[in-house]
């Protein structure tokens, strides 16, 4: 069964006559009739009721027609996908996104990417601290959206474009602040637990450090920022949060 025959079937059903189908496909009427006969020969039954002016599908013809629409749709999708690859466009792109990154920075870019390259599959990897940078370093992600100290990126040989600015501030729940007794320095916080997001990467090289964590500090580790926020809000500890 040829796709060309299925296209003829679709045109005849949509126009209602062999003549109009021939005009739509820029074919001769005998060619259209021959394609229909070939389909009917393959199915072993008539696909159209030819007793009226307009051709009407028989029950078998309707089932063949509906299935042909799915086949033609998939064939069109395949042809579009092949053109996508012929243009040298990516099949898949992986983007590592730090959990602390501002989503408003990335969303407009993703909307544009989806519009311009609908056949490119996008994988977003959620990472914490050095995880996003490491994903690019190891080649498991094409690029990363993550807060980072520029001098560290330069020393590690990364290309980067600043897209946003943020600040880290130490915060605590009102209940914990009241229990602190008005601490004046970070050293006064050693007796309380600092809630720290665990690094999702290996933190090698310049990134092998815990920024903002003092020696002797009691600490709890969490694997995601949602859990960190929950612990901070309930007064189980203090910790650094990012603000724009």
C-alpha positions, 0 to 999 in steps of 0.5 A: 500500500502506497502513501500516494494512494492514501493521499488520493483517498483523503483528497476524494473524501475531503472533496467528495468527487474524483474531479475535485480530488484531481484538481486538488492534487494536480492529477488527472481523473483517470489517475485518481480512479486508478489509485482508488481501484488499487486500494480497493483491490488490496482491501478486497472490497469497495471503499466507496458507494458510487450510487450517488453524485458524491462518493460516500464511504462504505463502512469498510471504507470509513475504517480504512480512511480513518486509519489512513489519516493516522498513517499520513499524519505520522508520515508528515511528522517523519518528513518534518523530523528528517528536515529538522536533522538535515538542517543540522539542528540538535536532537536533544539538548541538556541544560543543567539548572541550579536549584537557586537559579531565577526561573524567570531568566530561563523561561523566556529562552525556553519559550523561544527554543520551543517555538523555533525548534519544536523537534529538539528534545530538551532535558532540564537537570536540577542541580545544587551548588557545583552540580550544574557546573560539573555537568557542563565540565563532564559533557553531560549538559550543553550549558548551565544556568547557575549562580557562580563566582566569575573568577572561579569560572574564568580560572576553570576555563568556562565561557559564561554570560552574566544574565542575572545578579543575586545575593546570599543572605543569612536568614532564620525564623522569628522563633529562632531569632528570639532564642539566639539572644541577638547574635552579633557575629557569625561565631555566635551562631556556632551553637545553632544548626546551619541548614546547608543544601548538599552539593549534587556534584563532586565539587572538585578543583576550585569548587571543592569548598563550602562557601559561607560555612565556618569551622566548628559550625553545627550543621544539617544537610538537605538534598533540595532547597524546598526541604531547606526552606521548610526546616528554616521556616520551622526554626530548626536552624539558620541558613543562607538564602539567595535573593535578587 
